[in-house]
Amino acid sequence: MDANPGSTHILVIGAGAMGAQIAMTAALAGYATSINDVSRTQLDAAAAQLRTRTDKMVQSGKLGSGAAAAAHVRLRFSTELDAVASSADFVIEAATERLEIKREIFAVLGRLTPEHAILATNSSTLGSSKVAAASGRPDRVCNMHFFNPALVMECVEVVRHPGTSQATVDTTMALARSLGKSPVLINREVPGFIANRLMGAVQREALALLAGGVASREDIDTTAKGALRHPMGPFELMDLVGLDVVTDIARATHAETGDPADAPNDAVMSLVREGKLGRKSGAGWYTYDH
Ligand SMILES: NC(=O)c1ccc[n+]([C@@H]2O[C@H](COP(=O)([O-])OP(=O)(O)OC[C@H]3O[C@@H](n4cnc5c(N)ncnc54)[C@H](O)[C@@H]3O)[C@@H](O)[C@H]2O)c1
């Protein structure tokens, strides 16, 4: 297939934080786009959130009202996978981060989508090699990893597994470009891909500096922002992501690599045990007024 808005039907699986905005990005780029979720409530919530999002983009002058209206017309919400999968040319799976759920989705997509359709997963931690065989078309499977919020963030990591064909890589990169994104190609599956590995390295070093009494967390954050132009310091970022999520990611990475440097951090885990999860709980490395 070629990545052409005029003749390509994009199907997004999962209408959560990522799926909804990935689907809207595709619809805004001119693609006929379907979004499927097992939960009708989630689809309705996603539709409402996307309306609010595009209304704000129109008000701030980032999007014309005609373009917004046209994009909403291109977007179809459905709980019936059979109804939308049979004409899909490119699928981006953004369902719950659980391997058994994703394997089942790829098996069903392998049966329901046309032979030529590429099946990509947006997973942050699961390499597509883990779901490729279930699809029955491993050469047309890869990771296509967007960043949150997907409507805004430009980078998309395209990750090939050993059986991904060059045509699949080329089409996925071209599709990402046609969505206005800047794709990067990752030639083999490594935990965390590029961005989360870079972020993990900064985070580990920040935690080591704090534990060693070298500087306060405030001064480490100030340095990251004022000297390196990071939009947020590593401690602020951990609070935003959620310290429970930071711990889960470290646990999953450690299970895969066995590298002691990837293991969950003691200081972070002790905050989690105290119920300090970051912004969402009102306290983490810092305290927040809700
Ligand atoms: N949240 C992030 O910052 C982020 C960033 C990049 C990538 N990701 C990846 O994106 C994926 C989705 O993450 P999210 O944060 O949007 O999750 P989420 O929990 O917000 O949404 C997941 C959605 O999947 C739906 N779902 C579950 N099983 C399904 C099925 N069988 N068929 C259709 N829909 C199903 C759920 O109802 C839910 O609405 C994950 O693989 C995650 O690793 C997340």
The ligand as an SDF file (V2000), in Angstrom:
LIG
                    3D

 44 48  0  0  0  0  0  0  0  0999 V2000
    0.0220    6.9040   27.8280 N   0  0  0  0  0  0  0  0  0  0  0  0
    1.1480    7.2250   27.2310 C   0  0  0  0  0  0  0  0  0  0  0  0
    1.7960    8.2290   27.5690 O   0  0  0  0  0  0  0  0  0  0  0  0
    1.6790    6.3760   26.0990 C   0  0  0  0  0  0  0  0  0  0  0  0
    2.6670    6.9140   25.2450 C   0  0  0  0  0  0  0  0  0  0  0  0
    3.1010    6.1560   24.1510 C   0  0  0  0  0  0  0  0  0  0  0  0
    2.5910    4.8830   23.9420 C   0  0  0  0  0  0  0  0  0  0  0  0
    1.6470    4.3750   24.8040 N   0  0  0  0  0  0  0  0  0  0  0  0
    1.1190    3.0440   24.5060 C   0  0  0  0  0  0  0  0  0  0  0  0
   -0.1700    3.2140   23.9170 O   0  0  0  0  0  0  0  0  0  0  0  0
   -1.0090    2.1220   24.2760 C   0  0  0  0  0  0  0  0  0  0  0  0
   -2.2780    2.6590   24.8950 C   0  0  0  0  0  0  0  0  0  0  0  0
   -1.9440    3.4360   26.0080 O   0  0  0  0  0  0  0  0  0  0  0  0
   -3.0060    4.4740   26.6230 P   0  0  0  0  0  0  0  0  0  0  0  0
   -2.2490    5.2690   27.6340 O   0  0  0  0  0  0  0  0  0  0  0  0
   -3.7480    5.1630   25.5230 O   0  0  0  0  0  0  0  0  0  0  0  0
   -3.9790    3.4560   27.3670 O   0  0  0  0  0  0  0  0  0  0  0  0
   -5.4680    3.7080   27.9140 P   0  0  0  0  0  0  0  0  0  0  0  0
   -5.6230    2.8160   29.0660 O   0  0  0  0  0  0  0  0  0  0  0  0
   -5.7240    5.1810   28.0690 O   0  0  0  0  0  0  0  0  0  0  0  0
   -6.3980    3.1980   26.6970 O   0  0  0  0  0  0  0  0  0  0  0  0
   -6.4350    1.8580   26.2980 C   0  0  0  0  0  0  0  0  0  0  0  0
   -7.7930    1.6210   25.6300 C   0  0  0  0  0  0  0  0  0  0  0  0
   -7.7640    0.3160   25.0340 O   0  0  0  0  0  0  0  0  0  0  0  0
   -9.0740   -0.2010   25.1240 C   0  0  0  0  0  0  0  0  0  0  0  0
   -9.0250   -1.6450   24.8920 N   0  0  0  0  0  0  0  0  0  0  0  0
   -8.6520   -2.6370   25.7280 C   0  0  0  0  0  0  0  0  0  0  0  0
   -8.7660   -3.8410   25.1240 N   0  0  0  0  0  0  0  0  0  0  0  0
   -9.2240   -3.5940   23.8700 C   0  0  0  0  0  0  0  0  0  0  0  0
   -9.5450   -4.4350   22.7600 C   0  0  0  0  0  0  0  0  0  0  0  0
   -9.4220   -5.7610   22.8200 N   0  0  0  0  0  0  0  0  0  0  0  0
   -9.9990   -3.8550   21.6340 N   0  0  0  0  0  0  0  0  0  0  0  0
  -10.1550   -2.5070   21.5480 C   0  0  0  0  0  0  0  0  0  0  0  0
   -9.8710   -1.6630   22.5780 N   0  0  0  0  0  0  0  0  0  0  0  0
   -9.3930   -2.2010   23.7120 C   0  0  0  0  0  0  0  0  0  0  0  0
   -9.5270    0.2040   26.5180 C   0  0  0  0  0  0  0  0  0  0  0  0
  -10.9530    0.1420   26.6290 O   0  0  0  0  0  0  0  0  0  0  0  0
   -8.9860    1.6260   26.6010 C   0  0  0  0  0  0  0  0  0  0  0  0
   -9.9330    2.5830   26.1660 O   0  0  0  0  0  0  0  0  0  0  0  0
   -0.1790    1.2180   25.1800 C   0  0  0  0  0  0  0  0  0  0  0  0
    0.3340    0.1750   24.4100 O   0  0  0  0  0  0  0  0  0  0  0  0
    0.9310    2.1320   25.6810 C   0  0  0  0  0  0  0  0  0  0  0  0
    2.1400    1.4370   25.9370 O   0  0  0  0  0  0  0  0  0  0  0  0
    1.1740    5.0910   25.8670 C   0  0  0  0  0  0  0  0  0  0  0  0
  1  2  1  0
  2  3  2  0
  2  4  1  0
  4  5  1  0
  4 44  2  0
  5  6  2  0
  6  7  1  0
  7  8  2  0
  8  9  1  0
  8 44  1  0
  9 10  1  0
  9 42  1  0
 10 11  1  0
 11 12  1  0
 11 40  1  0
 12 13  1  0
 13 14  1  0
 14 15  2  0
 14 16  1  0
 14 17  1  0
 17 18  1  0
 18 19  2  0
 18 20  1  0
 18 21  1  0
 21 22  1  0
 22 23  1  0
 23 24  1  0
 23 38  1  0
 24 25  1  0
 25 26  1  0
 25 36  1  0
 26 27  1  0
 26 35  1  0
 27 28  2  0
 28 29  1  0
 29 30  1  0
 29 35  2  0
 30 31  1  0
 30 32  2  0
 32 33  1  0
 33 34  2  0
 34 35  1  0
 36 37  1  0
 36 38  1  0
 38 39  1  0
 40 41  1  0
 40 42  1  0
 42 43  1  0
M  CHG  2   8   1  16  -1
M  END
$$$$
